[in-house]
Amino acid sequence: QTRWKQHRQVVLSCLESFLQDPGAPSPCHSDGGVQEHFNQAVEQQEVLVTLQNTSQPARLVLLLDDNFYYQSMRYEVYQLARKYSISFCQVYLHCPVEVCFYRNQDRGLPVSDEIIMEMSKRIEPPNTAKNHWEKSSLTLNSTEDITDITIQKLLQLFTSALENPLSPVEDDSEQREADREQCASSVMHQADRACRRLVTQTMQMARVNNMSHEVLSALASDLSKQKGCFLRELRRHVLQELPSHKGELVDVEWLVSRAVGMFEQERDVILQRHGIGTRAQIS
């Protein structure tokens, strides 16, 4: 797991502990001080005092500010809300890549342009037509000024969500979809590792054949770009091909093997374009 994924899981763990019993000490532990920050926020905003005030019904809004670039990341939060029968909604702040570049220059610790470009390729905006669980979503353009109309839309979103808390799932259709997402993630993880190994082996073989520095540099760049495009397209195809009915077996090893074979073909095309030859010639 990446550091950010681990951090996100710790945050969700702290949140679930709070939902189970707001006043109880949280059993979640972390080296990054997540629990300490969570406890400080609860204390500073007098959350427990508000919840214990029985004179008027308390309406507590928990805001999770994160990229959440994959739908599966947001779905974890939705599942948590459904488990405890609370409300769920999401606000998607759209920002053109050019504006991201400009704003990044003013950051104290700017990230590279490559990271911003990669994030723009990966991000999956809310899809209310495909995902019923994302129906309570609002998309805002972060380049526009906040107006009274914007605030009104936000209040309407929050009010609608608060008045319609989620109910525990009664059928397993959403669980099956979550299982498919998990299976797809497993396939993608293994395929990514296999493709990385293939790229490494290809570069090693190219060096053995005494390719020039310019050719090696161009080859590495093309292989890296092609791998990224291939994996993004692979994820879409994997989700389409995975069975939607419970009980159907999935041969993950076969899916990964087939994917690597397809990437090998794309790799060979790149080799030929650089005049290096086919796989058989450089093996």
C-alpha positions in Angstrom: 0.0 0.0 0.0 1.1 3.5 -0.7 1.6 6.0 2.1 -1.5 8.0 1.1 -3.6 4.9 0.9 -2.5 3.8 4.3 -3.3 7.4 5.6 -6.7 7.3 4.0 -7.5 3.9 5.7 -6.5 5.3 9.1 -8.8 8.3 8.6 -11.7 6.0 7.8 -10.9 3.8 10.8 -10.9 6.8 13.1 -14.2 7.9 11.6 -15.8 4.6 12.1 -14.7 4.5 15.7 -16.3 7.9 16.2 -19.6 6.8 14.5 -19.7 3.7 16.8 -19.4 5.7 19.9 -18.5 9.4 19.7 -17.6 9.7 23.4 -15.4 6.5 23.6 -11.6 6.5 23.2 -10.8 5.5 19.7 -8.9 2.2 19.3 -7.3 3.4 16.1 -3.5 4.1 16.2 -1.2 5.7 13.7 2.3 7.0 13.5 1.3 10.0 11.6 -0.8 11.5 14.4 -4.1 11.1 12.5 -6.0 10.2 15.7 -4.5 13.1 17.6 -5.6 15.6 14.9 -9.1 14.0 14.8 -9.5 14.3 18.6 -8.3 17.9 18.5 -10.9 18.7 15.8 -13.7 17.1 17.8 -12.6 19.1 20.9 -12.1 22.4 19.2 -15.4 22.3 17.4 -17.2 21.2 20.5 -18.7 18.2 18.7 -19.5 16.2 21.8 -21.1 19.1 23.5 -23.4 19.6 20.5 -24.3 16.0 20.4 -25.0 15.8 24.1 -27.4 18.8 23.9 -30.8 17.2 24.0 -32.7 20.5 23.8 -32.4 20.5 20.0 -31.6 17.9 17.4 -28.0 17.9 16.4 -26.9 18.0 12.8 -23.3 17.1 12.5 -21.5 17.3 9.1 -18.2 15.4 8.7 -16.2 16.8 5.8 -13.5 14.6 4.2 -11.3 16.7 2.0 -9.3 14.5 -0.3 -8.6 13.9 -4.0 -10.7 10.7 -4.0 -9.7 10.3 -7.7 -11.1 6.8 -8.0 -14.8 6.0 -7.5 -13.8 3.1 -5.4 -12.2 5.4 -2.9 -15.4 7.4 -2.5 -17.5 4.2 -2.4 -15.7 3.2 0.8 -17.0 6.3 2.5 -20.5 5.6 1.1 -20.4 2.1 2.5 -19.4 3.5 5.9 -22.3 6.0 5.8 -24.8 3.2 4.8 -23.5 0.9 7.5 -24.3 3.4 10.2 -27.5 4.8 8.5 -26.2 8.3 8.1 -26.3 10.7 5.2 -23.9 10.9 2.4 -23.1 13.4 -0.3 -20.1 14.6 -2.3 -18.9 17.9 -3.9 -16.6 17.6 -6.9 -14.5 20.6 -7.5 -13.5 20.7 -11.2 -10.4 22.5 -12.1 -8.8 22.7 -15.6 -5.2 21.3 -15.8 -3.9 24.7 -16.9 -5.3 26.4 -13.8 -3.8 23.6 -11.6 -0.4 24.3 -13.1 -0.8 28.0 -12.3 -2.0 27.5 -8.8 0.7 24.9 -8.1 3.4 27.6 -8.6 2.0 29.5 -5.6 2.2 26.4 -3.3 4.8 26.3 -0.6 5.8 22.8 -1.7 4.7 22.6 -5.4 4.4 19.2 -7.0 5.8 18.3 -10.5 3.7 19.0 -13.6 3.9 15.2 -14.3 2.0 14.4 -11.1 -0.7 16.9 -12.0 -1.0 15.5 -15.5 -1.2 11.9 -14.1 -3.8 12.9 -11.6 -5.9 14.5 -14.3 -5.8 11.3 -16.3 -6.7 9.1 -13.3 -9.5 11.2 -11.7 -13.0 9.7 -12.1 -15.6 12.4 -11.6 -19.0 11.5 -10.1 -21.1 9.5 -12.5 -24.7 9.8 -11.4 -26.0 8.0 -14.5 -23.9 4.9 -13.8 -23.6 4.9 -10.1 -26.8 5.2 -8.1 -24.9 5.7 -4.9 -23.4 9.0 -6.3 -26.8 10.6 -6.9 -26.2 13.1 -4.1 -23.4 14.8 -5.9 -22.7 18.4 -6.9 -20.1 19.6 -9.4 -18.6 23.0 -9.0 -16.1 24.9 -11.2 -13.3 26.0 -8.8 -12.3 28.7 -11.2 -15.6 30.6 -10.7 -16.4 32.9 -7.8 -18.5 31.6 -5.0 -21.9 33.3 -5.3 -25.2 33.2 -3.4 -26.4 30.7 -6.0 -23.4 28.4 -5.3 -24.1 28.5 -1.6 -27.8 27.8 -2.2 -26.9 24.7 -4.3 -24.6 23.5 -1.5 -27.3 24.0 1.2 -29.8 22.2 -1.0 -27.4 19.3 -1.4 -26.7 19.1 2.4 -30.3 19.5 3.3 -31.4 16.8 0.9 -28.8 14.4 2.2 -29.6 15.1 5.8 -33.3 14.4 5.2 -32.6 11.2 3.4 -30.1 9.1 5.5 -28.9 5.8 4.0 -30.3 2.5 5.0 -28.3 -0.7 5.4 -28.2 -2.7 2.2 -31.1 -5.1 1.8 -29.7 -6.9 -1.3 -26.1 -7.7 -2.3 -26.0 -6.0 -5.6 -23.8 -3.2 -4.3 -21.7 -5.6 -2.5 -21.2 -7.6 -5.7 -20.1 -4.4 -7.4 -17.7 -3.7 -4.6 -16.3 -7.2 -5.0 -15.8 -6.6 -8.7 -14.0 -3.4 -7.9 -11.7 -5.3 -5.5 -11.1 -8.0 -8.0 -10.3 -5.5 -10.7 -7.9 -3.7 -8.3 -6.1 -7.0 -7.7 -5.8 -7.7 -11.4 -4.5 -4.2 -12.0 -1.9 -4.4 -9.3 -0.5 -7.7 -10.6 -0.6 -6.5 -14.2 1.2 -3.3 -13.2 4.0 -5.2 -11.5 4.3 -7.6 -14.5 4.4 -4.8 -17.0 7.0 -3.0 -14.9 9.2 -6.1 -14.9 8.7 -6.4 -18.7 9.8 -2.8 -19.2 12.9 -3.3 -17.0 13.8 -6.5 -18.9 13.4 -4.8 -22.2 15.6 -1.9 -21.3 18.3 -4.3 -20.0 18.2 -6.2 -23.3 18.4 -3.0 -25.2 21.5 -2.0 -23.3 23.1 -5.4 -23.9 22.6 -4.7 -27.6 24.7 -1.5 -27.2 21.9 1.0 -28.1 22.9 4.6 -28.0 21.9 6.8 -25.1 19.5 8.8 -27.3 17.7 5.6 -28.4 17.6 4.2 -24.8 16.2 7.5 -23.5 13.5 7.6 -26.2 12.7 3.9 -25.7 12.3 4.3 -21.9 10.0 7.3 -22.4 7.8 5.5 -25.0 7.5 2.3 -22.9 6.5 4.3 -19.8 3.9 6.3 -21.7 2.5 3.2 -23.4 2.4 1.3 -20.1 0.3 4.1 -18.5 -2.1 4.2 -21.4 -2.4 0.4 -21.5 -3.1 0.1 -17.8 -5.8 2.7 -17.9 -7.5 1.0 -20.8 -7.1 -2.4 -19.1 -8.9 -1.3 -16.0 -12.0 -0.4 -18.1 -11.9 -3.7 -20.0 -11.4 -5.7 -16.8 -14.5 -4.2 -15.1 -16.6 -4.9 -18.2 -15.5 -8.5 -18.4 -15.8 -9.4 -14.7 -18.9 -11.5 -13.9 -21.7 -9.6 -12.2 -23.4 -12.6 -10.7 -22.4 -13.9 -7.3 -20.6 -17.3 -7.2 -19.0 -17.0 -10.7 -15.3 -17.8 -10.4 -12.7 -15.4 -11.7 -9.3 -16.6 -13.0 -7.2 -13.6 -11.9 -4.0 -15.4 -13.0 -5.4 -15.9 -16.5 -6.5 -12.3 -16.8 -3.1 -11.0 -15.8 -1.3 -13.4 -18.1 -3.5 -12.3 -21.0 -3.0 -8.6 -20.2 0.8 -9.1 -20.1 0.7 -10.8 -23.5 -1.2 -7.9 -24.9 1.3 -5.4 -23.5 4.2 -7.5 -25.0 2.7 -7.0 -28.4 2.5 -3.3 -27.9 6.1 -3.4 -26.6 7.3 -5.1 -29.7 5.7 -2.4 -31.9 7.7 0.2 -30.0 10.9 -1.8 -30.4 10.4 -2.0 -34.1 9.6 1.7 -34.3 13.0 2.4 -32.8 14.7 -0.1 -35.1 15.7 -2.5 -32.3 13.9 -5.5 -33.7 11.4 -8.0 -32.3 11.4 -9.7 -29.0 13.0 -12.8 -30.5 15.9 -10.8 -31.9 16.8 -9.1 -28.7 16.3 -12.1 -26.3 
